[in-house]
């Protein structure tokens, strides 16, 4: 009797699913309403603006009317997007601004490299002596308020040139010509000695400078050092960074990008870059964002990029909070259980029931073994944390605190935590209770190291006052002393 009821129940469920499928398949598709949006992608002469115009053109077929309006750069675009003047924007990543609260990330796109070009006469000196050789020359960093300007400023600071909080420098002359003004210049004498620009490849302005005035691309080979240099600035007092270096990547410009005949560049050119971000105001409807993602992943922009732009980019770490429409899109595209899985699960359950008694003890044995393995893995991590604590205590009890060792221990602790949490998130380590205990131990060790570093900072400020020198210089000197990597700094 029970079996008959179950069979009739399964039959009813199957009929219901078939009816729902027929209704979904045969119903008249709903024509999407036309949505009007305002969008910006920076300067009208840049390739980023061209990408936005092409995206707007292709979106019309799916019910969008997107007006693309130029701005001076990514910082201005973010400010206007934050205020609600725009609905959408394509902006340079890595820009640091605590006041941007109404911007949400739709999707990260490709990495845009930083182009650094110099006049032909400066090529060899800059290649031999580095960017500090630009001291005394004119430099165009892009329009103030643009992402190029922000990144170029931080790169020049990193190279050793002095730049104040408003962007002025006693070390070089700031050329403020816009891209349009540069493109309209006829005489090379009126052009800046060096030019910086962040752009999707190929950069129209870089191409024009190379073709018209024979500007030369130079490498930026300190990409990794630039990204991690913030660690060495721990506790330092100085200019507020314009760039979030966590979102600056070492990248490259492929050979012959700008000229096969001139071999420009003549090899893979190392540089740094930031990721192009597709962002929206937080008030844009979530359904609209999901539809825009459909447009994006089907557009010529996505298929022409190398590597291609697809939904896997949505799994990358976000620079702004993820838009609710993007969250819905990701959820919508997860695999679901098909209707014909009912019969499959019935068979699996039947087989499982016959084997349940025999597998019970095997499962218990496997659980015990897995538990011992998890405890052993976490024990190894905890022993490494305790070793760091022991070295920190030895440092604390010594006559003088070794700042370089404290910074090294803090980095080792951070790397250890990152490694363990990554393995836990990927399933290589298991155990909720164990991970909580491990993190508590790490936090205690980190607090101890932070306390010692802050104490040494106070000592450094007192020592600097006695020596009539800068706390930054004393801090940097002590952070390099006795450090195994100090010769590379």
Phi and psi in degrees as a GROMACS rama.xvg file:
@    title "Ramachandran Plot"
@    xaxis  label "Phi"
@    yaxis  label "Psi"
@TYPE xy
-66.5018  -38.1662  UNK-2
-63.9928  -41.3725  UNK-3
-62.3108  -41.5503  UNK-4
-62.5064  -39.2649  UNK-5
-66.593  -42.3933  UNK-6
-63.6729  -42.8876  UNK-7
-64.6514  -36.5319  UNK-8
-64.7719  -43.0463  UNK-9
-64.0868  -39.17  UNK-10
-62.9873  -41.4165  UNK-11
-64.9034  -40.0527  UNK-12
-64.7147  -40.8506  UNK-13
-64.0599  -42.9835  UNK-14
-61.7215  -41.7359  UNK-15
-62.4821  -43.0844  UNK-16
-64.875  -39.8981  UNK-17
-64.0923  -39.4586  UNK-18
-64.2937  -42.7005  UNK-19
-63.5763  -42.3936  UNK-20
-62.3868  -40.5684  UNK-21
-65.5447  -38.5096  UNK-22
-65.7444  -42.273  UNK-23
-65.7407  -40.7231  UNK-24
-73.9821  -31.0126  UNK-25
-98.3639  -14.0594  UNK-26
-68.4598  153.253  UNK-27
-70.4616  123.534  UNK-28
-58.773  138.751  UNK-29
-80.6573  126.927  UNK-30
-75.0981  121.057  UNK-31
-66.2693  143.857  UNK-32
-71.2954  152.554  UNK-33
-76.5157  127.591  UNK-34
-111.757  124.658  UNK-35
-97.8465  129.789  UNK-36
-136.706  152.82  UNK-37
-109.254  132.962  UNK-38
-136.832  150.298  UNK-39
-135.742  151.854  UNK-40
-141.82  35.1645  UNK-41
86.2715  -151.679  UNK-42
-63.3628  139.692  UNK-43
-66.4409  -19.565  UNK-44
-89.9346  -5.52299  UNK-45
-87.7965  158.417  UNK-46
-70.7637  -23.9777  UNK-47
-62.061  -40.0775  UNK-48
-64.0652  -38.9513  UNK-49
-64.166  -39.6357  UNK-50
-61.1033  -41.8841  UNK-51
-64.929  -40.7457  UNK-52
-63.6897  -42.228  UNK-53
-65.6601  -39.492  UNK-54
-63.1958  -42.8972  UNK-55
-62.3921  -39.5102  UNK-56
-63.4958  -45.5194  UNK-57
-73.1776  -20.9813  UNK-58
-77.3745  -15.3117  UNK-59
-61.8634  -35.8391  UNK-60
-65.7336  -20.1017  UNK-61
-107.758  21.9254  UNK-62
90.98  27.9954  UNK-63
-120.066  143.23  UNK-64
-123.375  92.7233  UNK-65
-103.869  121.124  UNK-66
-95.7919  119.955  UNK-67
-97.3993  120.227  UNK-68
-119.738  125.572  UNK-69
-68.0719  153.236  UNK-70
-135.53  172.669  UNK-71
-71.2506  -22.1609  UNK-72
171.178  -175.097  UNK-73
-67.5904  -36.3939  UNK-74
-64.1325  -44.0921  UNK-75
-65.0287  -39.5051  UNK-76
-61.0619  -42.7202  UNK-77
-66.5729  -39.775  UNK-78
-62.0752  -44.7991  UNK-79
-72.561  -33.6962  UNK-80
-66.6625  -39.8334  UNK-81
-63.1858  -35.8624  UNK-82
-81.0071  -12.0887  UNK-83
95.6622  3.98109  UNK-84
-68.671  -27.9435  UNK-85
-122.933  157.498  UNK-86
-97.9942  -35.6148  UNK-87
-133.952  158.931  UNK-88
-159.862  150.572  UNK-89
-110.561  116.908  UNK-90
-130.707  160.149  UNK-91
-72.0866  135.502  UNK-92
-78.0404  173.18  UNK-93
81.4111  4.04488  UNK-94
-81.7033  133.118  UNK-95
-103.44  116.597  UNK-96
-159.351  110.578  UNK-97
-67.8053  -20.0569  UNK-98
-80.9655  -11.0331  UNK-99
-81.3612  100.636  UNK-100
-117.509  -14.2545  UNK-101
-108.199  21.3886  UNK-102
-109.185  134.993  UNK-103
-125.03  143.697  UNK-104
-84.9065  129.748  UNK-105
-89.462  -53.8847  UNK-106
-162.243  135.074  UNK-107
-77.803  143.236  UNK-108
-112.301  -142.702  UNK-109
-81.1001  167.292  UNK-110
-85.4233  129.984  UNK-111
-100.296  120.552  UNK-112
-77.6318  152.072  UNK-113
-82.0693  124.176  UNK-114
-96.0235  126.756  UNK-115
-119.445  116.344  UNK-116
-121.722  144.388  UNK-117
-131.972  159.358  UNK-118
-63.8646  153.219  UNK-119
-53.717  -38.2591  UNK-120
-68.0694  -19.133  UNK-121
-95.2665  -5.4169  UNK-122
-59.0653  -57.7183  UNK-123
-63.1287  -45.6088  UNK-124
-59.4037  -40.2826  UNK-125
-70.7152  -39.3022  UNK-126
-62.5351  -35.4604  UNK-127
-81.0055  -38.0962  UNK-128
-110.448  -7.28393  UNK-129
87.0331  179.447  UNK-130
-65.0231  -19.8155  UNK-131
-65.0158  -16.0381  UNK-132
-70.4627  -10.6259  UNK-133
-76.4334  -2.46215  UNK-134
-58.4039  130.475  UNK-135
88.7548  -2.88825  UNK-136
-106.644  170.669  UNK-137
-91.2381  135.023  UNK-138
-130.536  130.236  UNK-139
-103.312  114.772  UNK-140
-97.3631  8.77895  UNK-141
96.1626  -179.641  UNK-142
-75.3273  130.923  UNK-143
-54.0767  132.246  UNK-144
99.9266  -4.03982  UNK-145
-98.6324  159.642  UNK-146
-65.1603  -34.8616  UNK-147
-60.2103  -43.1931  UNK-148
-61.0607  -43.491  UNK-149
-64.6491  -47.917  UNK-150
-68.6732  -41.1184  UNK-151
-60.5365  -40.6826  UNK-152
-60.1668  -45.2132  UNK-153
-69.4909  -34.2853  UNK-154
-66.0139  -43.427  UNK-155
-67.0457  -37.822  UNK-156
-60.5009  -45.0967  UNK-157
-61.7695  -34.0009  UNK-158
-75.1342  -9.62542  UNK-159
110.879  2.48244  UNK-160
-86.5355  141.654  UNK-161
-83.1397  130.823  UNK-162
-140.646  128.303  UNK-163
-83.5669  -177.657  UNK-164
-66.2549  -23.9501  UNK-165
-94.9864  4.13306  UNK-166
95.1158  -1.27681  UNK-167
-83.0929  157.232  UNK-168
-144.547  137.748  UNK-169
-79.323  -8.33764  UNK-170
-92.2963  -18.7648  UNK-171
-154.406  164.307  UNK-172
-94.444  127.228  UNK-173
-84.9091  113.331  UNK-174
-85.55  125.394  UNK-175
-109.685  17.5783  UNK-176
-63.3629  139.37  UNK-177
-75.5953  168.984  UNK-178
-58.4259  -41.8089  UNK-179
-62.2907  -40.4834  UNK-180
-67.7129  -38.6041  UNK-181
-64.4862  -41.8934  UNK-182
-67.2824  -23.4792  UNK-183
-91.2745  -4.46204  UNK-184
-77.4824  138.583  UNK-185
-103.554  -29.5188  UNK-186
-104.527  132.636  UNK-187
-66.5803  -25.5533  UNK-188
-63.1073  -25.8174  UNK-189
-87.7177  -2.40265  UNK-190
-91.6314  153.915  UNK-191
-67.7277  155.954  UNK-192
-71.2106  -31.4933  UNK-193
-138.022  152.817  UNK-194
-140.522  134.837  UNK-195
-119.551  138.309  UNK-196
-158.19  134.299  UNK-197
-97.0436  124.939  UNK-198
-155.79  148.562  UNK-199
-62.3532  143.889  UNK-200
-79.4895  141.855  UNK-201
-85.4154  143.258  UNK-202
-75.4969  122.348  UNK-203
-60.9932  -41.0841  UNK-204
-69.915  -39.8276  UNK-205
-64.2276  -41.5995  UNK-206
-61.2255  -40.7873  UNK-207
-67.3747  -41.966  UNK-208
-65.0138  -39.8013  UNK-209
-68.3487  -43.5687  UNK-210
-72.7202  -40.6996  UNK-211
-87.2245  -41.9113  UNK-212
-117.745  6.82959  UNK-213
61.4185  30.3396  UNK-214
-57.6975  151.361  UNK-215
-115.854  135.167  UNK-216
-76.869  138.623  UNK-217
-122.285  151.159  UNK-218
-78.2698  153.975  UNK-219
-117.142  99.0219  UNK-220
-96.015  1.6354  UNK-221
-104.369  34.7141  UNK-222
-56.5141  -51.588  UNK-223
-64.0175  -42.9425  UNK-224
-62.772  -38.6499  UNK-225
-62.2496  -39.7825  UNK-226
-70.1957  -37.6867  UNK-227
-96.5549  -0.516616  UNK-228
-63.6939  -22.2532  UNK-229
-59.397  -28.3804  UNK-230
-63.2551  -37.3563  UNK-231
-73.0134  -15.1957  UNK-232
-91.3325  9.39596  UNK-233
-55.0926  119.589  UNK-234
83.3221  -5.80828  UNK-235
-75.2828  151.091  UNK-236
-109.005  123.543  UNK-237
-168.574  -163.252  UNK-238
-64.7741  142.181  UNK-239
-70.8681  128.765  UNK-240
-68.1835  141.833  UNK-241
-87.2493  -11.9284  UNK-242
-126.403  136.244  UNK-243
-85.522  104.546  UNK-244
-70.995  -10.7557  UNK-245
-64.5118  -21.2401  UNK-246
-112.085  26.5593  UNK-247
-112.219  130.566  UNK-248
-121.794  146.522  UNK-249
-72.0202  129.174  UNK-250
-144.79  -165.848  UNK-251
-155.63  160.695  UNK-252
-107.922  122.018  UNK-253
-63.2247  152.821  UNK-254
-62.9843  145.671  UNK-255
67.502  17.2989  UNK-256
-58.8691  -37.4698  UNK-257
-107.688  -14.2283  UNK-258
-169.769  123.77  UNK-259
-78.002  -40.4091  UNK-260
-63.406  -44.5572  UNK-261
-88.9023  -2.46867  UNK-262
54.9987  57.4043  UNK-263
-117.564  115.622  UNK-264
-72.3608  161.057  UNK-265
-85.3202  0.699192  UNK-266
-157.641  172.566  UNK-267
-62.4103  119.92  UNK-268
-100.182  111.741  UNK-269
-69.0601  141.749  UNK-270
-158.093  -169.056  UNK-271
-119.872  165.644  UNK-272
-160.555  169.736  UNK-273
-127.143  156.067  UNK-274
-83.0606  135.999  UNK-275
-71.117  130.26  UNK-276
-114.921  135.627  UNK-277
-98.2039  113.721  UNK-278
-128.839  166.1  UNK-279
-145.139  159.325  UNK-280
-68.4063  144.802  UNK-281
-62.2628  -20.5967  UNK-282
-85.2311  -5.30658  UNK-283
-67.5261  134.55  UNK-284
-57.5146  139.014  UNK-285
-62.4263  -37.8394  UNK-286
-63.4577  -36.1858  UNK-287
-63.4421  -41.8502  UNK-288
-64.3081  -41.3771  UNK-289
-61.6735  -40.983  UNK-290
-67.0297  -36.6942  UNK-291
-64.6837  -34.9342  UNK-292
-66.3544  -36.7689  UNK-293
-59.7272  -43.2814  UNK-294
-62.1697  -46.7775  UNK-295
-59.3305  -49.5958  UNK-296
-73.9694  -12.8104  UNK-297
-102.547  -3.24717  UNK-298
-79.8332  165.172  UNK-299
-67.2883  -26.0645  UNK-300
-58.6376  -45.2571  UNK-301
-68.0119  -43.2354  UNK-302
-77.4279  -26.0854  UNK-303
-84.7394  -18.4076  UNK-304
-71.0929  151.413  UNK-305
-128.852  110.608  UNK-306
-72.4977  161.421  UNK-307
-65.6439  154.721  UNK-308
-90.5087  122.234  UNK-309
-144.287  -178.225  UNK-310
-65.5512  -15.9289  UNK-311
-63.8097  -22.8907  UNK-312
-64.3976  -22.9814  UNK-313
-68.7335  -13.5387  UNK-314
-88.585  -5.80911  UNK-315
-71.164  154.47  UNK-316
-57.9622  141.468  UNK-317
-92.158  148.325  UNK-318
-94.5692  -28.5353  UNK-319
-119.69  159.942  UNK-320
-55.9027  142.569  UNK-321
-70.8782  136.319  UNK-322
-66.836  145.332  UNK-323
-61.0951  -29.6154  UNK-324
-67.0768  -36.2565  UNK-325
-67.3875  -40.3824  UNK-326
-60.1443  -43.3863  UNK-327
-64.8553  -39.5411  UNK-328
-62.4302  -44.5491  UNK-329
-62.5941  -41.907  UNK-330
-66.6417  -38.9402  UNK-331
-64.3616  -31.7439  UNK-332
-94.0424  7.8138  UNK-333
-75.4111  147.731  UNK-334
-62.3426  143.178  UNK-335
-119.572  164.838  UNK-336
-78.4095  125.644  UNK-337
-77.7811  159.862  UNK-338
-63.0888  -34.0587  UNK-339
-76.8522  0.26657  UNK-340
-73.9392  -13.984  UNK-341
-59.6276  -46.9148  UNK-342
-64.6796  -38.5439  UNK-343
-63.0066  -45.109  UNK-344
-66.2914  -33.6904  UNK-345
-62.3784  -42.8384  UNK-346
-66.5816  -41.0993  UNK-347
-62.0921  -42.7415  UNK-348
-63.886  -38.8998  UNK-349
-63.7836  -44.1419  UNK-350
-67.1305  -41.0803  UNK-351
-62.0832  -38.0992  UNK-352
-62.8194  -39.2861  UNK-353
-70.6633  -24.6095  UNK-354
-100.811  -1.44386  UNK-355
-59.1075  -45.3614  UNK-356
-62.5859  -42.5375  UNK-357
-71.4339  -31.0144  UNK-358
-87.8107  -10.8981  UNK-359
-58.2106  -49.2045  UNK-360
-70.3443  -33.1851  UNK-361
-63.2654  -42.1592  UNK-362
-62.7443  -43.9523  UNK-363
-62.071  -41.702  UNK-364
-63.3992  -43.2564  UNK-365
-63.3373  -38.7879  UNK-366
-63.4995  -43.6295  UNK-367
-62.3637  -41.96  UNK-368
-66.3839  -42.2538  UNK-369
-64.3194  -38.1022  UNK-370
-63.6128  -42.8437  UNK-371
-64.9097  -37.5285  UNK-372
-66.2174  -42.2388  UNK-373
-62.8691  -43.8919  UNK-374
-63.7335  -37.8014  UNK-375
-65.1405  -41.6354  UNK-376
-63.8789  -46.7879  UNK-377
-67.6001  -31.8644  UNK-378
-61.8539  -38.6172  UNK-379
-62.0859  -44.4971  UNK-380
-63.9102  -41.4705  UNK-381
-65.3327  -37.3967  UNK-382
-62.8292  -36.7556  UNK-383
-69.0936  -36.237  UNK-384
-65.7924  -42.1093  UNK-385
-63.4865  -37.0407  UNK-386
-62.4029  -39.4766  UNK-387
-64.0972  -43.3324  UNK-388
-60.1096  -40.9122  UNK-389
-64.4714  -43.1546  UNK-390
-67.7472  -35.5786  UNK-391
-64.602  -41.7954  UNK-392
-65.2166  -40.7072  UNK-393
-59.8928  -41.123  UNK-394
-62.9422  -42.3621  UNK-395
-64.7237  -35.1863  UNK-396
-85.2029  -7.15197  UNK-397
-76.5717  170.727  UNK-398
-64.8564  -39.1914  UNK-399
-131.208  139.02  UNK-400
-70.9304  132.49  UNK-401
-93.3481  99.6308  UNK-402
-60.9549  -40.8452  UNK-403
-60.5192  -40.9122  UNK-404
-67.4862  -39.0813  UNK-405
-62.6433  -43.7743  UNK-406
-64.9068  -40.8234  UNK-407
-62.0613  -43.9113  UNK-408
-63.6331  -38.412  UNK-409
-65.1179  -39.13  UNK-410
-67.3253  -41.9508  UNK-411
-60.7704  -39.8956  UNK-412
-65.0846  -42.7176  UNK-413
-63.6377  -41.9145  UNK-414
-64.4292  -40.1096  UNK-415
-63.4642  -43.8211  UNK-416
-63.0535  -45.0377  UNK-417
-61.2707  -41.909  UNK-418
-63.4462  -46.4118  UNK-419
-65.7163  -44.1301  UNK-420
-66.0367  -37.9685  UNK-421
-63.0377  -43.6407  UNK-422
-66.1697  -36.8158  UNK-423
-65.3213  -43.1907  UNK-424
-65.7631  -31.767  UNK-425
-87.1362  -3.56318  UNK-426
92.3209  0.214717  UNK-427
-73.2412  -26.1412  UNK-428
-120.829  141.136  UNK-429
-132.476  159.639  UNK-430
118.639  99.0483  UNK-431
-60.1407  -46.1398  UNK-432
-64.0122  -39.4086  UNK-433
-66.5614  -41.1777  UNK-434
-67.2754  -37.1774  UNK-435
-63.9216  -41.7981  UNK-436
-64.4955  -40.8884  UNK-437
-62.8338  -45.4434  UNK-438
-64.4199  -36.7041  UNK-439
-62.6634  -40.7983  UNK-440
-65.9193  -41.9806  UNK-441
-61.9504  -43.8665  UNK-442
-63.5932  -38.8533  UNK-443
-62.8801  -44.4729  UNK-444
-64.2505  -41.2075  UNK-445
-63.4062  -41.6182  UNK-446
-61.7056  -39.2873  UNK-447
-63.6266  -46.3665  UNK-448
-63.8801  -41.5931  UNK-449
-61.5999  -41.8466  UNK-450
-61.1342  -42.5555  UNK-451
-67.5597  -40.2196  UNK-452
-64.8561  -43.2043  UNK-453
-64.5202  -37.7107  UNK-454
-63.0492  -43.1621  UNK-455
-66.2848  -31.3823  UNK-456
-62.0683  -42.2417  UNK-457
-62.4955  -40.0775  UNK-458
-62.8536  -39.5434  UNK-459
-65.0188  -42.9777  UNK-460
-62.0722  -38.8939  UNK-461
-67.7349  -42.7055  UNK-462
-64.9845  -39.6161  UNK-463
-63.1635  -39.2294  UNK-464
-64.1157  -39.06  UNK-465
-68.898  -35.6302  UNK-466
-89.5603  -1.84871  UNK-467
55.8935  44.4808  UNK-468
-128.054  177.374  UNK-469
-79.6741  135.148  UNK-470
-56.6678  -33.7124  UNK-471
-62.1638  -41.9699  UNK-472
-66.9864  -43.1131  UNK-473
-64.0836  -43.0051  UNK-474
-60.2681  -48.0003  UNK-475
-64.0884  -39.3659  UNK-476
-63.6638  -46.8976  UNK-477
-69.3446  -33.1241  UNK-478
-70.3468  -18.9428  UNK-479
-95.7688  -24.6537  UNK-480
-64.2252  133.112  UNK-481
64.2218  10.3295  UNK-482
-86.6739  134.22  UNK-483
-65.0147  -19.8647  UNK-484
-104.874  11.0972  UNK-485
-65.0249  -28.9792  UNK-486
-69.9336  -15.6526  UNK-487
-94.5995  -10.5543  UNK-488
